């Protein structure tokens, strides 16, 4: 979800106002996703690299996250949306963790749509975490540590488990890079780049991405 800051700057507003408008784009996306029958959406909300940003901006992002959850949770729950968190819990403010955990617990049985917030997430961190957890489990169960690790054994320790692999990756704001996002999960995903800044991402933007995906031929390495 890139472009919040640029959106705000272009309008002479504080960057935090861009993040606030970005939250409204999430509202629209959830409703459109339900209408179109999508089942899983992962949103790159805050990366492990975003801690490099100014302290006040980081604080504002987490304050906005708490506000987003507190104001919308009942409505999200009523729509049958399941909230999931992918990412390290380290460094996340305790107040934000409390709101995240409350949202996850309240919506865990919902089946209409899963919204996975990738918060304090970095794919390299996730892969290292998954490998270390898998090896720890082997030690506990006294399994052969030198035995080859299969995908199924590894994947269950990913932050995103049990979500499926990504079908379509949408990158907004004209950037054309992956930025340490779901590297394992997007191995065979289709990628759609758009110049639209995230706060301006709407129903038409989503339709454009889905129409592009509709015409892709997915071979997964075959013919």
Buried (B, 14 or more C-beta within 10 A) or exposed (E): BBBBBBBBEEEEBBBBBBBBBBBEBBEBBBEBBBEEEBBBBBBBBBBBEBEEBEEEBBEBBBBBBBEBBEEBBEEBBEBEBBBBBBBBBEEBBEEBBEBBEBBBEBBEEBEBBBBBBBBBBBBEBBBEBBEEBBBEEBEEEEEEEEEEEEEEBBBEBBBBEEBEEBBBBBBBBEEEEEEBBBEBBBEEBBBBBBEBBBBBBBEEBBEBBBEBBEEEEEEEEEE
